[in-house]
Amino acid sequence: MNRYAIVMIICLGLVVGGCSSGPSVKRVSSDEVIDLSGKWNDTDSRFVSEAMIHDALSRPWLEGFKAAHKSKHPVVIVGHVRNMSHEHINVETFTKDLERSLINSGDVDFVASRTEDTALREERKAQAQYSSEETAKHEGEEIGADFMLQGGINTILDKIEGREVMFYQVNLELIDISTHRKVWIGEKKIKKDISRSGSKL
Protein backbone atom coordinates (compact mmCIF):
# COMPACT_ATOMS: atom_id res chain seq x y z
CA MET A 1 0.00 0.00 0.00
CA ASN A 2 1.48 3.34 -1.06
CA ARG A 3 1.75 6.44 1.07
CA TYR A 4 -1.20 8.18 -0.64
CA ALA A 5 -3.58 5.32 0.15
CA ILE A 6 -2.50 5.28 3.83
CA VAL A 7 -3.13 9.04 4.13
CA MET A 8 -6.59 8.67 2.55
CA ILE A 9 -7.55 5.87 4.96
CA ILE A 10 -6.46 7.94 7.98
CA CYS A 11 -8.40 10.98 6.76
CA LEU A 12 -11.51 8.89 6.11
CA GLY A 13 -11.28 7.45 9.63
CA LEU A 14 -11.03 10.91 11.14
CA VAL A 15 -14.05 12.16 9.18
CA VAL A 16 -16.22 9.18 10.11
CA GLY A 17 -15.13 9.35 13.75
CA GLY A 18 -15.80 13.07 13.93
CA CYS A 19 -19.28 12.67 12.50
CA SER A 20 -20.33 10.01 15.01
CA SER A 21 -18.71 11.26 18.21
CA GLY A 22 -20.86 14.31 19.06
CA PRO A 23 -24.46 14.38 20.37
CA SER A 24 -27.34 15.88 18.43
CA VAL A 25 -28.75 18.86 20.34
CA LYS A 26 -31.93 20.82 19.61
CA ARG A 27 -33.10 23.77 21.70
CA VAL A 28 -36.76 23.59 22.74
CA SER A 29 -39.13 25.76 24.75
CA SER A 30 -38.82 25.32 28.53
CA ASP A 31 -42.63 24.85 28.59
CA GLU A 32 -42.56 21.96 26.12
CA VAL A 33 -43.55 18.61 27.63
CA ILE A 34 -40.76 16.05 27.16
CA ASP A 35 -41.20 12.81 29.10
CA LEU A 36 -38.29 10.48 28.36
CA SER A 37 -38.12 8.08 31.30
CA GLY A 38 -41.57 8.39 32.86
CA LYS A 39 -40.06 9.66 36.09
CA TRP A 40 -40.96 12.89 37.91
CA ASN A 41 -39.81 15.84 35.80
CA ASP A 42 -40.06 19.62 35.44
CA THR A 43 -43.52 19.42 33.86
CA ASP A 44 -44.89 17.42 36.80
CA SER A 45 -43.35 19.87 39.28
CA ARG A 46 -44.82 22.93 37.55
CA PHE A 47 -48.23 21.35 36.93
CA VAL A 48 -48.65 20.09 40.51
CA SER A 49 -47.44 23.28 42.18
CA GLU A 50 -49.69 25.56 40.12
CA ALA A 51 -52.75 23.35 40.59
CA MET A 52 -52.27 22.95 44.34
CA ILE A 53 -51.61 26.63 45.04
CA HIS A 54 -54.66 27.59 42.95
CA ASP A 55 -56.74 25.19 45.04
CA ALA A 56 -55.28 26.43 48.33
CA LEU A 57 -56.00 30.09 47.54
CA SER A 58 -59.59 29.37 46.48
CA ARG A 59 -60.58 27.93 49.88
CA PRO A 60 -62.40 29.72 52.74
CA TRP A 61 -59.35 30.14 55.02
CA LEU A 62 -58.01 33.02 52.89
CA GLU A 63 -61.13 35.17 52.98
CA GLY A 64 -61.57 34.30 56.65
CA PHE A 65 -58.08 35.57 57.45
CA LYS A 66 -58.56 38.79 55.48
CA ALA A 67 -61.90 39.44 57.17
CA ALA A 68 -60.33 39.01 60.61
CA HIS A 69 -57.27 41.17 59.81
CA LYS A 70 -58.75 44.17 57.94
CA SER A 71 -57.99 42.76 54.45
CA LYS A 72 -54.32 42.16 55.35
CA HIS A 73 -52.62 39.52 53.22
CA PRO A 74 -51.54 36.43 55.14
CA VAL A 75 -47.78 35.83 55.32
CA VAL A 76 -46.75 32.35 54.18
CA ILE A 77 -43.52 30.37 54.38
CA VAL A 78 -42.77 27.08 52.62
CA GLY A 79 -41.47 24.53 55.10
CA HIS A 80 -40.17 21.01 54.52
CA VAL A 81 -41.50 18.97 51.60
CA ARG A 82 -40.35 15.38 52.04
CA ASN A 83 -39.50 13.01 49.23
CA MET A 84 -40.98 9.70 50.42
CA SER A 85 -40.93 8.15 46.95
CA HIS A 86 -38.69 5.34 45.74
CA GLU A 87 -36.95 7.58 43.18
CA HIS A 88 -34.75 10.67 43.32
CA ILE A 89 -36.84 13.85 43.13
CA ASN A 90 -35.34 17.32 43.26
CA VAL A 91 -37.58 18.63 46.04
CA GLU A 92 -35.88 22.04 46.01
CA THR A 93 -37.09 22.66 42.46
CA PHE A 94 -40.62 21.71 43.49
CA THR A 95 -40.60 24.03 46.53
CA LYS A 96 -39.35 26.88 44.31
CA ASP A 97 -42.28 26.22 41.97
CA LEU A 98 -44.60 26.42 45.00
CA GLU A 99 -42.99 29.69 46.10
CA ARG A 100 -43.31 31.19 42.64
CA SER A 101 -46.99 30.26 42.39
CA LEU A 102 -47.69 31.75 45.83
CA ILE A 103 -45.86 35.02 45.15
CA ASN A 104 -47.28 35.48 41.66
CA SER A 105 -50.84 34.94 42.91
CA GLY A 106 -50.82 38.35 44.61
CA ASP A 107 -53.06 36.95 47.37
CA VAL A 108 -50.40 36.35 50.02
CA ASP A 109 -47.16 37.86 51.25
CA PHE A 110 -44.15 35.56 51.32
CA VAL A 111 -41.09 35.35 53.56
CA ALA A 112 -37.75 33.60 53.10
CA SER A 113 -37.23 29.98 54.09
CA ARG A 114 -35.09 28.92 57.05
CA THR A 115 -32.10 28.30 54.79
CA GLU A 116 -32.43 31.74 53.23
CA ASP A 117 -32.97 33.29 56.68
CA THR A 118 -29.51 32.12 57.77
CA ALA A 119 -27.80 33.88 54.86
CA LEU A 120 -29.86 37.06 55.38
CA ARG A 121 -29.03 37.21 59.09
CA GLU A 122 -25.34 36.79 58.35
CA GLU A 123 -25.60 39.68 55.90
CA ARG A 124 -27.26 41.85 58.57
CA LYS A 125 -24.42 41.07 60.99
CA ALA A 126 -21.89 42.06 58.33
CA GLN A 127 -23.78 45.29 57.64
CA ALA A 128 -23.79 46.16 61.35
CA GLN A 129 -19.99 45.94 61.27
CA TYR A 130 -19.10 47.35 57.87
CA SER A 131 -22.01 49.46 56.52
CA SER A 132 -22.90 53.02 57.39
CA GLU A 133 -25.46 53.56 60.13
CA GLU A 134 -27.88 55.09 57.63
CA THR A 135 -27.89 52.08 55.30
CA ALA A 136 -27.34 49.13 57.68
CA LYS A 137 -30.41 46.97 58.30
CA HIS A 138 -31.24 46.27 61.95
CA GLU A 139 -32.26 43.19 63.94
CA GLY A 140 -35.86 42.70 65.00
CA GLU A 141 -37.49 43.97 61.81
CA GLU A 142 -38.29 40.63 60.17
CA ILE A 143 -41.89 39.81 59.26
CA GLY A 144 -43.18 36.70 60.99
CA ALA A 145 -45.11 34.15 58.93
CA ASP A 146 -48.77 33.42 59.70
CA PHE A 147 -48.89 30.07 57.90
CA MET A 148 -46.47 27.31 56.90
CA LEU A 149 -46.92 25.12 53.83
CA GLN A 150 -45.43 21.62 54.11
CA GLY A 151 -46.02 18.08 52.89
CA GLY A 152 -44.56 15.18 50.94
CA ILE A 153 -44.36 13.24 47.69
CA ASN A 154 -45.19 9.51 47.57
CA THR A 155 -45.07 6.95 44.76
CA ILE A 156 -46.53 3.54 43.98
CA LEU A 157 -44.95 1.44 41.23
CA ASP A 158 -46.74 -1.46 39.53
CA LYS A 159 -44.85 -3.28 36.78
CA ILE A 160 -44.64 -6.35 34.61
CA GLU A 161 -42.26 -7.19 31.78
CA GLY A 162 -42.24 -4.35 29.26
CA ARG A 163 -44.73 -2.14 31.09
CA GLU A 164 -45.02 -0.14 34.31
CA VAL A 165 -47.55 2.18 35.89
CA MET A 166 -46.07 4.98 38.00
CA PHE A 167 -48.40 6.67 40.47
CA TYR A 168 -47.40 9.91 42.23
CA GLN A 169 -49.36 11.43 45.10
CA VAL A 170 -48.46 14.86 46.46
CA ASN A 171 -49.97 15.93 49.78
CA LEU A 172 -49.60 19.45 51.16
CA GLU A 173 -50.91 21.10 54.32
CA LEU A 174 -51.21 24.75 55.24
CA ILE A 175 -50.86 25.22 59.00
CA ASP A 176 -51.58 28.25 61.19
CA ILE A 177 -48.28 28.82 63.01
CA SER A 178 -49.93 30.43 66.06
CA THR A 179 -52.53 27.73 66.72
CA HIS A 180 -51.10 24.75 64.75
CA ARG A 181 -54.53 24.47 63.13
CA LYS A 182 -54.57 22.98 59.63
CA VAL A 183 -56.54 25.39 57.46
CA TRP A 184 -56.10 23.56 54.14
CA ILE A 185 -55.11 20.05 53.03
CA GLY A 186 -54.44 19.47 49.35
CA GLU A 187 -53.81 16.38 47.28
CA LYS A 188 -52.70 15.95 43.67
CA LYS A 189 -52.23 12.67 41.81
CA ILE A 190 -50.37 11.81 38.62
CA LYS A 191 -50.47 8.39 36.94
CA LYS A 192 -48.12 7.42 34.09
CA ASP A 193 -48.48 4.31 31.88
CA ILE A 194 -44.99 3.50 30.55
CA SER A 195 -44.22 0.87 27.89
CA ARG A 196 -40.66 -0.27 27.21
CA SER A 197 -40.43 -2.53 24.17
CA GLY A 198 -37.73 -5.18 24.18
CA SER A 199 -36.72 -4.67 27.83
CA LYS A 200 -37.27 -6.38 31.13
CA LEU A 201 -38.27 -4.09 34.01
C-alpha positions as CSV (number, residue, x, y, z in Angstrom):
1,M,0.0,0.0,0.0
2,N,1.5,3.3,-1.1
3,R,1.8,6.4,1.1
4,Y,-1.2,8.2,-0.6
5,A,-3.6,5.3,0.2
6,I,-2.5,5.3,3.8
7,V,-3.1,9.0,4.1
8,M,-6.6,8.7,2.5
9,I,-7.6,5.9,5.0
10,I,-6.5,7.9,8.0
11,C,-8.4,11.0,6.8
12,L,-11.5,8.9,6.1
13,G,-11.3,7.5,9.6
14,L,-11.0,10.9,11.1
15,V,-14.0,12.2,9.2
16,V,-16.2,9.2,10.1
17,G,-15.1,9.4,13.8
18,G,-15.8,13.1,13.9
19,C,-19.3,12.7,12.5
20,S,-20.3,10.0,15.0
21,S,-18.7,11.3,18.2
22,G,-20.9,14.3,19.1
23,P,-24.5,14.4,20.4
24,S,-27.3,15.9,18.4
25,V,-28.7,18.9,20.3
26,K,-31.9,20.8,19.6
27,R,-33.1,23.8,21.7
28,V,-36.8,23.6,22.7
29,S,-39.1,25.8,24.7
30,S,-38.8,25.3,28.5
31,D,-42.6,24.9,28.6
32,E,-42.6,22.0,26.1
33,V,-43.6,18.6,27.6
34,I,-40.8,16.1,27.2
35,D,-41.2,12.8,29.1
36,L,-38.3,10.5,28.4
37,S,-38.1,8.1,31.3
38,G,-41.6,8.4,32.9
39,K,-40.1,9.7,36.1
40,W,-41.0,12.9,37.9
41,N,-39.8,15.8,35.8
42,D,-40.1,19.6,35.4
43,T,-43.5,19.4,33.9
44,D,-44.9,17.4,36.8
45,S,-43.3,19.9,39.3
46,R,-44.8,22.9,37.6
47,F,-48.2,21.3,36.9
48,V,-48.7,20.1,40.5
49,S,-47.4,23.3,42.2
50,E,-49.7,25.6,40.1
51,A,-52.7,23.3,40.6
52,M,-52.3,23.0,44.3
53,I,-51.6,26.6,45.0
54,H,-54.7,27.6,42.9
55,D,-56.7,25.2,45.0
56,A,-55.3,26.4,48.3
57,L,-56.0,30.1,47.5
58,S,-59.6,29.4,46.5
59,R,-60.6,27.9,49.9
60,P,-62.4,29.7,52.7
61,W,-59.4,30.1,55.0
62,L,-58.0,33.0,52.9
63,E,-61.1,35.2,53.0
64,G,-61.6,34.3,56.7
65,F,-58.1,35.6,57.4
66,K,-58.6,38.8,55.5
67,A,-61.9,39.4,57.2
68,A,-60.3,39.0,60.6
69,H,-57.3,41.2,59.8
70,K,-58.8,44.2,57.9
71,S,-58.0,42.8,54.4
72,K,-54.3,42.2,55.4
73,H,-52.6,39.5,53.2
74,P,-51.5,36.4,55.1
75,V,-47.8,35.8,55.3
76,V,-46.8,32.4,54.2
77,I,-43.5,30.4,54.4
78,V,-42.8,27.1,52.6
79,G,-41.5,24.5,55.1
80,H,-40.2,21.0,54.5
81,V,-41.5,19.0,51.6
82,R,-40.3,15.4,52.0
83,N,-39.5,13.0,49.2
84,M,-41.0,9.7,50.4
85,S,-40.9,8.2,47.0
86,H,-38.7,5.3,45.7
87,E,-37.0,7.6,43.2
88,H,-34.8,10.7,43.3
89,I,-36.8,13.8,43.1
90,N,-35.3,17.3,43.3
91,V,-37.6,18.6,46.0
92,E,-35.9,22.0,46.0
93,T,-37.1,22.7,42.5
94,F,-40.6,21.7,43.5
95,T,-40.6,24.0,46.5
96,K,-39.4,26.9,44.3
97,D,-42.3,26.2,42.0
98,L,-44.6,26.4,45.0
99,E,-43.0,29.7,46.1
100,R,-43.3,31.2,42.6
101,S,-47.0,30.3,42.4
102,L,-47.7,31.8,45.8
103,I,-45.9,35.0,45.2
104,N,-47.3,35.5,41.7
105,S,-50.8,34.9,42.9
106,G,-50.8,38.3,44.6
107,D,-53.1,36.9,47.4
108,V,-50.4,36.4,50.0
109,D,-47.2,37.9,51.2
110,F,-44.2,35.6,51.3
111,V,-41.1,35.4,53.6
112,A,-37.8,33.6,53.1
113,S,-37.2,30.0,54.1
114,R,-35.1,28.9,57.0
115,T,-32.1,28.3,54.8
116,E,-32.4,31.7,53.2
117,D,-33.0,33.3,56.7
118,T,-29.5,32.1,57.8
119,A,-27.8,33.9,54.9
120,L,-29.9,37.1,55.4
121,R,-29.0,37.2,59.1
122,E,-25.3,36.8,58.4
123,E,-25.6,39.7,55.9
124,R,-27.3,41.9,58.6
125,K,-24.4,41.1,61.0
126,A,-21.9,42.1,58.3
127,Q,-23.8,45.3,57.6
128,A,-23.8,46.2,61.3
129,Q,-20.0,45.9,61.3
130,Y,-19.1,47.4,57.9
131,S,-22.0,49.5,56.5
132,S,-22.9,53.0,57.4
133,E,-25.5,53.6,60.1
134,E,-27.9,55.1,57.6
135,T,-27.9,52.1,55.3
136,A,-27.3,49.1,57.7
137,K,-30.4,47.0,58.3
138,H,-31.2,46.3,61.9
139,E,-32.3,43.2,63.9
140,G,-35.9,42.7,65.0
141,E,-37.5,44.0,61.8
142,E,-38.3,40.6,60.2
143,I,-41.9,39.8,59.3
144,G,-43.2,36.7,61.0
145,A,-45.1,34.2,58.9
146,D,-48.8,33.4,59.7
147,F,-48.9,30.1,57.9
148,M,-46.5,27.3,56.9
149,L,-46.9,25.1,53.8
150,Q,-45.4,21.6,54.1
151,G,-46.0,18.1,52.9
152,G,-44.6,15.2,50.9
153,I,-44.4,13.2,47.7
154,N,-45.2,9.5,47.6
155,T,-45.1,6.9,44.8
156,I,-46.5,3.5,44.0
157,L,-45.0,1.4,41.2
158,D,-46.7,-1.5,39.5
159,K,-44.9,-3.3,36.8
160,I,-44.6,-6.4,34.6
161,E,-42.3,-7.2,31.8
162,G,-42.2,-4.4,29.3
163,R,-44.7,-2.1,31.1
164,E,-45.0,-0.1,34.3
165,V,-47.5,2.2,35.9
166,M,-46.1,5.0,38.0
167,F,-48.4,6.7,40.5
168,Y,-47.4,9.9,42.2
169,Q,-49.4,11.4,45.1
170,V,-48.5,14.9,46.5
171,N,-50.0,15.9,49.8
172,L,-49.6,19.5,51.2
173,E,-50.9,21.1,54.3
174,L,-51.2,24.8,55.2
175,I,-50.9,25.2,59.0
176,D,-51.6,28.3,61.2
177,I,-48.3,28.8,63.0
178,S,-49.9,30.4,66.1
179,T,-52.5,27.7,66.7
180,H,-51.1,24.8,64.7
181,R,-54.5,24.5,63.1
182,K,-54.6,23.0,59.6
183,V,-56.5,25.4,57.5
184,W,-56.1,23.6,54.1
185,I,-55.1,20.1,53.0
186,G,-54.4,19.5,49.3
187,E,-53.8,16.4,47.3
188,K,-52.7,16.0,43.7
189,K,-52.2,12.7,41.8
190,I,-50.4,11.8,38.6
191,K,-50.5,8.4,36.9
192,K,-48.1,7.4,34.1
193,D,-48.5,4.3,31.9
194,I,-45.0,3.5,30.5
195,S,-44.2,0.9,27.9
196,R,-40.7,-0.3,27.2
197,S,-40.4,-2.5,24.2
198,G,-37.7,-5.2,24.2
199,S,-36.7,-4.7,27.8
200,K,-37.3,-6.4,31.1
201,L,-38.3,-4.1,34.0
